[in-house]
Each structure stands twice: as C-alpha cells, then as structure tokens.
Amino acid sequence: MGFFDSDVVQQEAKQLFEDYQSLMQLGGEYGKFDREGKKIFIDRMEELMDRYKIFMKRFELSDDFMAKMTVEQLKTQLGQFGMTPQAMFDQMNTTLERMKSEIE
C-alpha cells in the first residue's frame, strides 16, 4: 500500500488542511481579539505547526516514492523563496513568539 493510500494519512491531511484554512480565516480578525482570544489563537497555531511537523516527518521517513517526491516538491517550492522546510518552521515559530511577546 502506498503512503497516500492510507486512510489515516488521508484523514490527517484533510484535517490539517481544514484546520489551517479555518485558522487563516480566523486570523484575519486577529487584531480584534482580546488578550485571551489572541493567546488561544497562538496556542492553536502552535498545535497546528506541531501536527504539521509530525506529518512532514512521516513523509520524510516513508519509503514510498510519492511521499519522497512530495518532500522534494516542498523543498523545491520553498527553495524558490530561499527557504528550507526547517527555515519555514523556524520563521513560523519566530512569528508566534513575537505575537506572544506583543500580548504580554
């Protein structure tokens, strides 16, 4: 069975995408949140990033050709912006830490 044939992988990918879309839509209202709302939003973003890191690690550890190609495509796309997957995660973490410091 291929990596993408797994029901678990498909469900997690779907859930990650839906959760990301919801948070991005909600993030448009971030400036209107009170302090507690901002903390909750940041916590949810951190949780999502942790889930995404785990999901990506599954791709990297898989022997499946399509999973490996997906990782390479991500690296290529990020590389066009001078970034690596780790740099992307580091940047998101930096942004979230800055957001935290602004509400304290």
CORWO-V583000 format. One line per field, one symbol per residue. ss: DSSP state (h for helix, s for strand, l for the rest). phi: phi as a letter, one per 40 degrees, with the letter a starting at -180 (. if undefined). Layout:
BEGIN
ss=???
phi=???
END
This chain:
BEGIN
ss=llhhhlhhhhhhhhhhhhhhhhhhhhhllhhhllhhhhhhhhhhhhhhhhhhhhhhhhhhhlllhhhhhhhhhhhhhhhlllllhhhhhhhhhhhhhhhhhhhl
phi=.cdccccccccccccdccccdcccccccbdccccdcccccdcdcccccccccccccccdcccccdcccccccccccccccbgbbdccccccccccccccccccc
END
